[in-house]
Amino acid sequence: MVLKKITETIQGIAVNSIPEGRKARLQILIEYIQDKVTMRELINLNFICTHNSRRSHLAQIWAQTMACYFNIDQLFCFSGGTEATALYPSIKDTLERQGFEFEISSAGKNPHHHLLFSDDAPAIVAFSKKYDAPFNPSSNFAAIITCSHADENCPMIVGAEKRILMSYEDPKKYDNSSQEIEGYAACSIQIACEMYHVFSAINK
């Protein structure tokens, strides 16, 4: 069961705010997941952005959370970049405000975070890495590109069964501004809203 505060965040999502054109792109992901569920196959989703510091982590975390919320089993979410940096602090702060609980399992320039989002599901492991790092699946996965720069720099992702472009506006533009908290929160909620739309459409 998803943690109470995260459940409250999910229940406050304006699902109907997704434009029809965007829903058409999300439908590609819905169909990929539905095919796997129908065939009772393992589902691996790898969300990819340039630095694996903001959008790809938000997508990974919200996708795994929504899979749990809608009781979609055997689904595992990952993230990566064209280079490794670190989880940006405002992403951690934003998700904590929205109900996630963080534990740091290793410190340093690129700390490994364990995100608690459920009473009974394993914690999500979040740290920055390249999309083809050993931690991530090397085959039988969908590569979901969350930024246009990564789309241009990853024309082919070895091992991916499906490549889906789902780019989001970079909340980095709000860094060190009076709009930082609101800007990051809006980006997180947009991604959460779209993942809600995706996973609520899956027939088990």
N, C-alpha and C positions, 0 to 999 in steps of 0.2 A: 504494500500500500504506500502511495506517495505521501510524503510528509505533509502535515496539516497546513503549514504556511504556504508551501508550494501549491497545494490543492486550491487554496484560496486565490492565489495568483492565477492559476489556470481557469478557475471559475469566473474570473473577472475579464477574461480575454474576449475581445470583440471579434468573434470568428467571421462575421459577415463583412468585415472591412477589407477582405482580400479581393482585389480587382479580378474580373473574369479572365483577363489575359494571363494573369499570374496563376490562376487556378489551372489553366491549361498546361502550364509548365509543371506544376505540382502533380498533375495527373500522371506524368511519366514516372515519377517516383512512386506514386500510389500503385500503379500497374506492376512495377518491379517488385514491390513488397508483396502485393496480393498474389502474384504468381508463385513466389517463394512460399507463402503461407499455404496456398492451395496444394502445393507439391510437398508440403511438410519438410522443407529444406531450411538449412541454416541461413540466416540473413546477416550479411556484413555490409555496413555502410561506412564509407570513408569520406569525411567532409574535408575539402582541400581549399586552402587559401595561401597567399604568398608567404606570410610570416608565421602562420599558425599561432596567432596571438590573440585574435579577437573573434571575428565572424565564424571561423571554422570551429572554434571551441563552443561558441554559443549554439551552433547548429548541432554539433555532436551531443552536447549536454541536454538540450531540449528534445532532440529526437529520442535519446535513450529514456528520458523521463516520460515522454508521451507514450512510448511503447509500453512502459510499465503501467501508466495510467489506464491504458486501454487493453491491458492484459495480452499484449502481443509477445509471445514467448520466442525463444531462440533467435533473438535479434540483438546484434552487438554493434555499437557505434564507435567509430574512431575518428581521429582528425590528424591532419598533417599539412606541411607547407612545401613550397619549393626550396625553403631554407628554414632552419630552426632558430628561434629567438627565445621567447619566454611568454607565458600567459600574462597578458597585460593586467596590472593591478586593478584597473577600473572594471574589468570583466569580473574579477573575483568579488569586488565590492558590490557590483550590480546584482550578481546572482545571490549573494548573501542577503541583500535586502529583499529579494524575491523568494527567499525561503530555503535556499541550499545551505548546507553546513560543510565547511572546509576543514580538512586536516592536511598538514604538510608532512609528507613522508620522507622527503629529502630536500635540503636547502641548497643554496648556491645561486648562480645567475639564472638557472632554468629549473626552479623547484618543481617537484612532483607533488601535485595536489590530489587528495582523495575527496571526492564530493559525495556527501551523503544526501540522498534524495528520497529514500524509501526506508520503511521499517524492516524490510526483508530482502531487498535486492542488493547485490554487491555494489560497493561504491564505484563511481566513475573515476577513472584515473585521467588526470588532465595535466599535460606538460607539452611543451613545444618540441616538435620533431619534424623531419622530412616525411613526406607522404609515403615513401617507400621504406621507412625505418623498420627494423625487425619487429617492433612492437605491433605494427599494423599488418593486416592480412596481405598476402602477396598474390592471391588469386581468389576467384569466386566472390567478388565484392562489387558494389556500385560505387563509382567515384563521383561525388557530388561537389561541383566546383562552386565556391561561395564568393568568388571575386573575379572580376574581368581580367585582372593582371595575371592571375594563375591560369585562367582560361587560355590566354595568349601564350603562356610559357609552358603549358603542359598539353601540347596538341595530342599526345598519346600517353596513356597511363597503362603500363604493362600490368597484366593480370586482371584488369577491370572487365567485368561482364557488361557493364553499362556505364556510360559517361553522361552525366546530367548537369547542365549549367543552371544554377540557381543563385545568381549573384545578388549580394546585398550592399547597400551603401555603407561605406566604412565609417564607423563611429569615431575613428581617430581624429576626424575633423573637429571634434568637440574637446579634444585634449587641452587641459589648462585654460579652459574658458568657464564662464558662468553657467554655460549650458551643459557641462560635462555629465552631471548626474542624470539630467532629463534625457540627454541625447543617447547615452548608453542604455538607459532603461527602455527607451522607445525601440532601439534596435533589438534588444533582447525580447521584448514583447512581440515585435513583428515576427521574429523567427519562431517564437513559441506559438503564435497564432497559426503560422503556416504548418508547423509540425502537428498541431492539434487537428488542422484540416486534413492532413495526410493520414494520420493514424486513426482518426474517427471514421474514415472511409473504408477501412480494412474489414472484410468479412472473415471471421475466424471459422 
